[in-house]
Amino acid sequence: MNDFDGLVAIVTGGASGIGLATALELADRGASVAVFDIQLANLPAQLAGFTADITDRASVNLAVAAVADRFGAIDIVVNNAGIGAIGTIEDNDDAEWGRVLDLNVVGLVRVSAAALPWLRRSRAAAIVNTCSVAATNGLPARALYSASKGAVQALTQAMATDHIREGIRVNCVLPGTADTPWIGRLLAQATDPEAERAALAARQAIGRLVAPEEIARAIAYLASPLAGSTTGTSLEVDGGLTHLRLRPLD
């Protein structure tokens, strides 16, 4: 499928995990893909790397301008960059709340705002935000992370409303627990990593972690011109965590 032929996409946090899987999926389907990240070592040759710190508006503006200068257009923005946070409301201080919200929420605002002038010129403009099932499910010890992702979901709907008449579609994906480097680092800190991994897998009805490539294909659907009537949508890719309640096996 070459539904992205001739289109230019930006993927933030695109050097690893879900972002890298998404960047490769879009490139395989014909897009010219610009990856925004702080570390770009070992980036596959079919991707164009641009160093960008999404907590710094000047850095974002320079990177977006560089993409437009190189490719002559920007059609798609995938706001995937983000960080996790563990704990209840007692466990993170004001500085950590500010750091996580600045990156997970305001970061996508900076990138999207910088790209808007180019998206308005596109024949197939789309923004896809990486949210999380933490936005819609009460997960233990994820207060700060859940708050940031709840904001991403609300912001997605607000952006979709604001920009629909400009021809820009805005959607988000809500991944479940994905098999990414961040989860790997989290498991490494556990007392019993194997038991913790099994517990994370068991809470999803499919009985395993979600593969980054599965999330990437969902993002590609939302970004594709073939999904022209899909906007303001939150697409769960969570192995059934949100809606399925299986009975325990005998």
Long-range contacts (C-beta under 8 A, 24 or more apart in sequence): 1-29, 2-29, 2-30, 3-29, 3-30, 3-224, 3-225, 3-226, 4-29, 4-30, 4-31, 4-76, 4-220, 4-223, 4-224, 4-225, 5-30, 5-31, 6-30, 7-31, 7-32, 7-73, 7-75, 7-76, 7-122, 7-124, 7-225, 8-32, 8-33, 8-34, 8-67, 8-71, 8-72, 8-73, 8-74, 8-75, 8-76, 9-33, 9-34, 9-75, 9-76, 9-77, 9-78, 9-223, 10-34, 10-36, 10-64, 10-67, 10-74, 10-76, 10-77, 10-78, 10-111, 10-115, 11-35, 11-36, 11-78, 11-80, 12-36, 12-37, 12-52, 12-54, 12-77, 12-78, 12-79, 12-80, 12-81, 12-107, 12-108, 12-111, 13-37, 13-80, 13-81, 13-82, 14-47, 14-78, 14-80, 15-39, 15-40, 15-41, 15-43, 15-49, 16-180, 16-181, 17-178, 17-180, 17-181, 17-182, 17-212, 18-80, 18-130, 18-175, 18-178, 18-180, 18-212, 18-215, 18-216, 18-219, 19-78, 19-80, 19-81, 20-44, 20-212, 21-212, 21-213, 21-215, 21-216, 22-78, 22-80, 22-215, 22-216, 22-219, 22-220, 23-47, 23-78, 24-216, 25-213, 25-216, 25-217, 25-219, 25-220, 26-76, 26-78, 26-220, 26-223, 29-220, 29-224, 31-76, 32-71, 34-67, 34-70, 34-71, 36-60, 36-63, 36-81, 36-111, 37-81, 54-81, 54-103, 54-107, 54-108, 54-110, 54-111, 55-102, 55-103, 55-106, 55-107, 57-110, 57-114, 60-110, 60-111, 60-114, 61-114, 64-111, 64-114, 64-115, 64-118, 65-114, 68-118, 73-118, 73-121, 73-122, 74-115, 74-118, 74-119, 74-122, 75-118, 75-119, 75-122, 75-123, 75-124, 75-125, 75-126, 76-124, 76-125, 76-126, 76-127, 76-128, 76-223, 77-111, 77-112, 77-115, 77-119, 77-126, 77-127, 77-128, 78-127, 78-128, 78-130, 78-219, 78-223, 79-107, 79-108, 79-111, 79-112, 79-127, 79-128, 79-129, 79-130, 80-130, 80-219, 81-107, 81-108, 82-107, 82-130, 82-148, 84-145, 84-182, 84-186, 85-142, 85-143, 85-144, 85-145, 85-148, 86-141, 86-142, 86-145, 86-186, 87-141, 87-143, 87-144, 88-141, 88-143, 89-143, 89-144, 91-141, 91-143, 92-143, 92-144, 96-144, 97-144, 100-144, 100-145, 100-148, 101-144, 101-147, 101-148, 101-151, 104-145, 104-148, 104-149, 104-151, 104-152, 105-148, 105-151, 105-152, 105-155, 108-152, 108-155, 109-155, 112-159, 116-163, 116-168, 119-163, 119-166, 119-168, 120-166, 120-167, 120-168, 122-167, 122-168, 123-167, 123-225, 124-225, 124-228, 125-166, 125-167, 125-168, 125-169, 126-168, 126-169, 126-170, 126-171, 126-222, 126-223, 126-224, 126-227, 127-159, 127-163, 127-168, 127-169, 127-170, 127-171, 128-170, 128-171, 128-172, 128-173, 128-219, 128-222, 128-223, 129-155, 129-156, 129-170, 129-171, 129-172, 129-173, 130-172, 130-173, 130-175, 130-215, 130-219, 131-156, 131-172, 131-173, 131-174, 131-175, 131-234, 132-174, 132-175, 133-174, 133-175, 133-176, 133-236, 133-238, 133-241, 133-242, 135-174, 135-234, 136-174, 136-234, 136-242, 137-241, 137-242, 153-234, 156-232, 156-234, 157-232, 160-231, 160-232, 161-232, 164-231, 164-232, 169-222, 169-227, 169-228, 169-230, 169-231, 170-231, 170-232, 171-222, 171-230, 171-231, 171-232, 171-233, 171-234, 171-235, 172-222, 172-233, 172-234, 172-235, 173-215, 173-218, 173-219, 173-222, 173-234, 173-235, 173-236, 173-237, 174-234, 174-235, 174-236, 174-237, 174-238, 174-242, 175-210, 175-215, 175-237, 175-238, 176-204, 176-209, 176-210, 176-236, 176-237, 176-238, 176-239, 176-241, 177-201, 177-203, 177-204, 177-209, 177-210, 177-241, 178-209, 178-210, 178-211, 178-212, 178-215, 179-209, 179-210, 179-211, 179-212, 180-212, 183-209, 203-241, 204-238, 204-239, 204-240, 204-241, 205-239, 205-240, 205-241, 205-244, 205-246, 206-239, 206-240, 207-239, 208-239, 209-239, 210-237, 210-238, 210-239
